[in-house]
């Protein structure tokens, strides 16, 4: 069996790695080709080019890189058509993935599977119908998505979210992390300014200002900053201007296993987190770490997207739990002073988030079959 698989950002690489492991366990001898990061490469993928080329988010942010992306799309389409795999599996990154699928369908009858349903419940509902022209099968992370995809004419399976299958740091690992970092019993503020360069560029200064506000009320806070590998150097430069001495968790120079172990320990050790909007909110929920979510984008993207939103929250914990327990500061509301004050408030009383985080994990499949294996089984069952 031959599978062409591609991902364009760290969260997609994580999904792809788990899916590949599942396919290998169910279909020994499966051969992979495509584009991916370290976790997919650890499962045997030799990436055709660096996945970081595709880590672009926001309408305005894509425009300067459009020609390069278009060239990569054409190269990838041709590679898939030439190889004629049993399936093309595209993972998230719709600006790249779905264009590749469209080109492949125009030139062949190769089965196209897309992992991560588009957020039609949040904005641009018409994307499902448009996607159905080139996608045969969708693997959904959230239990409320299959009816929306099926209504548009695609097969769709809820396979669970991979966050529920990931290990959580033990008490011993948390103690070891605190001891090695010299943090003692001090309260920890975890700061996560994003995994894309654009996010770090837009958010790091405001996050630093918000920390200033929080430290004015809680000078005992220790700030820990886990950096994603593609932006580690950028984060390292950005935090030099922050009003404290943050502990940077830099994955560069570490094995993937060691970096993940350190990150898990930091997530569980933290008393509160300030994070960019995205999958990281579910990772924090899995570690039972209360959070404040903040995010902004370019002025043009903000104006367009704000007029198209169909929901009143973009935080995944809020959406999955059907609560509004996690405070968020999005777009024009992404301001340092209210963010800093909310960090202190959540630190003082995190109880409102505890049930929402637990409910989110339950609804995403915690305690069941690993999502990567469920996704692999769904792919094979519908071939």
N, C-alpha and C positions, 0 to 999 in steps of 0.2 A: 504494500500500500504506500502511495506517495501523497504527501500533504504539503502544499505551499501555504505557509503561515506568516502573517506579518503583524507587527505592532509598532506603534509610533511614540510611546512614552512609557515611563517606568510602571505606571499602574497596569498598562496593557501588557508589558513584559512579564509582570507577575502572573496575570491571567494566562498568558501564553505558556509560561513555564509549567504551570499546574496542569493545563490542558494537554500539553505534550507528554508529561509524565503519565497522565491518565491513558492517553492513546497508546503509549509504549506498554503499559501493563495489560491492556485489553487486546492489543494488536501487535505482538512481537514482530520485529523486523520493519516496522513503519519507518519510512525515510522522510526527512524534513528538509525543506529549502525555504528561503524567504528572508525576512528582515526582523530583527529583534535585538534585545539587550542582553545583559549578563545572565538573567535567569533563564531565558530561552536558550542561550548559548550553552549554559550548563547542562541542558537536556539534549544537546547534540546539534543545535542549529549553527551553521556558519553564516552569519549575517552578510547579505550582499553589500550593504553599506551601513554606516553608523546610524543607529536608530535616532540619535539626537537631532539629526537633520529634520525630523518630522515633528519635533516637539514644539508645535506652534498652536496657540489658542487665541481666539478672538477674531472678529471679522477684519478689523483694521490691521491686526498683527500679521495676517496671512498675506496681505497685498504685496509687501516688499519682497517676499520670498516666492511669489506665485510662479515665476518663470522656472526657478530651480525645482519647485515641487512638481510642476507640469512635466519637466524632463524626467524626474524620478518616477512619476506615474507611468509615463510611456515605457520606460525601461522595464518596470516591474510587470506591466501588462504583457509585454512581449515575452518576458521570461516565463510567465505562467502559461501563456498560450503555447510556447515552444515545448514546455515540459509535459503538458496535459496531465496534471495530477488528478487523483481521485476526488480531491476537494481543495478549493481555495478557502482558507479561513482567515478572515480579516478581523482585527481586534480593535475596537473603539477607533480613535483618530479618524472620524468620518471624512474630514476634508481630503485625506489621502486614501483611506481604505475604500470608501464607497466609489470613488472615482476609478480606482483600480478594478473593483468588481464590475463597474459599468463597462469598462473597456474590455474586460475578459468576456463578459456575456455577449458583447457586440461581435466578438470574433470567434466564439466557441459555445459549446453547451456544458462547460465545466460547472459542476455544482458549487455554488457560492454560499458560504456560511459566515454570518457576521456575529461576533461575540460582543455583547453589550448593546442592548436595544437603544435606539435614539430616544432622547428625553422628550418624546412627543407630549407627555403629560405636563411638561413644563413650558415648552414653547415650540413654535413651528410644527403644529400638528400634522401638516401636510407632508412632512418628511417620510412618514411610514408608507404612504401610497407611492411616493417617488422611489423609495428604496426598494419596494417590491418588484420593480422592473428588472432589477439585477440581483437581488438577494433571494435565495430559496428558503433559507432556514436561519432563524435568529436564536441565539442563546442569551436568555435574559437573566439579569442579576437580581431583579426584584419581582416579587410574586404578583404584583398588580399589572405587569407588563404584557404577558402573553395574549390576553384578549384584544389588546390594542394592535398587536402585530398580526394576529390571526384575522382580524377584521380587515386589514389591508391586503390580505392574500398570501401571507407567508406562514410557513411552519414556525412554531415558536415553543421553546421549552424553558421553564424556570429551572435553573440549575443551581441556584444558591449563590451567595457571594463568597469569594475566597477568603475574606477576612475571618469568617467563622471557623475555618480549618487551620488557621495559623496558630502556632504555639504562643502562649502568653508567658511572660517571665515569671519565675517562681519567686517566693519570698527570699530565698537564698541568693538568687541572681540580682534581685533589687538591692539587697544589703551589700553584695560585692560591688555593684556599680557605685553606690553611694560612697563606699569606703575607698575604692580606687580613685574616684573623682574628688575625694576630700570634701564631700558635701555634708557629711554627718547627718543630723536630723533636720536640717534646714528645709523649709518648704521650697519646692521646685516649680518654677514656671517654665514649661516647655514651649519653645517658639518655633513654628514651622512656616516659613515664608514662601513655600511652594517648591515645586520640582521643575518648573520651567523658567528659563532665563527672563522672560517677560514678566512673570509673576514676581520674581525676586527683585527685579528692577523697580517695579511699581510699589511693592509692599514693604520692602526692607526699611526704608526711611520712616514710614508711618509706624511700623511695628516698633522700631527703636524709640520713637516718640511716645508711643503708648506704654512701653516699658518704663520710661521716665515717670509717667503719671502714676503707674502702679507702684513703683519703688518709693515714691514720695510718701505713700501711705503704708507700704510694707517693705521697709528697707532690708528686712531679713530674707527676702526672696533671692534664690539662686536661679539664674537664667541658663538654661541648657538648650542648645540649638542643634538638632540632628539635621545634617545637610544631605540632600540627595546627590548621588555621585555626579550627574551631569552639570550641577550648578554649585558644587562644593567650593570651587575657587572663588566664584562670584559672591557666595554667602560669606566666605572668610573675609573678603575685602569689605563687604557691607557692614558687618558687625563691629568693625574697628571703630566706627563712629558712634556706636551705641553707648549709652551712659552707664555702663557697667563693664564687667569682665566676663562675658558669656563663655560658657564651656561649649566649644564647637565639637560635635561628633562628626568627624571627617572619615568617610568610608574609603577614601583613596589610600592605597597602600595596605588595605586589609583584605582578607578573603571575604567573599560574599557572606559566608556563614558567620564569620566573626562580626562583620558590620551589622548584620541582621540581629544577632544576639545582643549587641550593644544597644541597638535602637529599641528592641523590645523591652530591655531593662529600663531604659530611660522613659519609655511611654508608661510603663507600670509604676515607676518610681515617682512620676510627676504628680503634683497636687492639683494643678490646673494647666491648661494649654491655651495658647493663642495660635490659631492655625488658619491658613488660607483655605477657602472653600474647596471641597473635593472629597475623594475617597478617604483622605486622612481622617475625616470625622468618624468614619466607621472603625478605623484602626484604633482611634482613641477610645471609642465606645467599647471595643473588645477588651481593652485594658482597663475599663471602668474609670477612665480619666475625664473629669468634667472639662468643658472647653468653652471658648469664645471663638466664633468664626468671623473672619473679616476678609473681604475681597474687593478688588477694584480692577478696572480694565481701562483701555483707552477711552477718551471722550466719545469718539464715534461709536465704538462697540457698545458703550454704556447707553447712548441715546437709542440705538437700534434695538438692543436686546430688552431694555426696560419697557419698551412699548409692545413687546411680543410675549412677555412672560404671562403664563397662565396660572401660576401658583404664587403664594405669598411668602414662601421660604425656599431657599435653595440648599439648605443643609440636609444631608441625607438622613441623619438621625431623626430630625424632625419629620421628614417625609415618611420614612419607614414606620416609625412609631405612631404616626398621625398625631403628633403633639407639636408644640412650639417651645419645648423645654430649653433648647440650646439657643442662646442669644447670638444674633448675627448682625454684622455691619457691612452692607453690600453697596457698591457703587458710591453715590454721593454721601452715604452714611458712614463710609469707611474713614472715620476721623479719629485721631489719636486720643483726644481727651475722653470721649465716651467709651472707647475701647478699653483704655487703661482703667477707668473706674469700674467697668464691668468685670474685668479680670479680678479685681479686689473683691467685688461682691460675690462672684462665683466661688472664689477661694474661701470666703467666709461661710457660705452656705451652698454646698453643691447638691443637696438632697433632691432638688427638683429634677435633676438630670439622671439620677440613678435608675429610676424605673424605666425611663425612656430608652436609655442605653441597653438595659437588659431586654426589653421588649424588641428592640431592633435586632439584636443578635438572635433571638428566638425566631423571629419572622424571616430572617435571612438564612435559616437552615442550621443553626448551631445544634450539634448533637447528632446530625444525620450523616449521610455519606458525603465525603469530601467533594466540594463543588467541581474541582478539576476533573475528578473521575466521573461525576454526573454529566459534566459537559462532554467528555469524551464518549460516554455511552450514548448520549443524545445524538452526537455526530454520526456514530457508527450505525445506530438504529435506523436513521433516516436516509442513509446512503442508498 
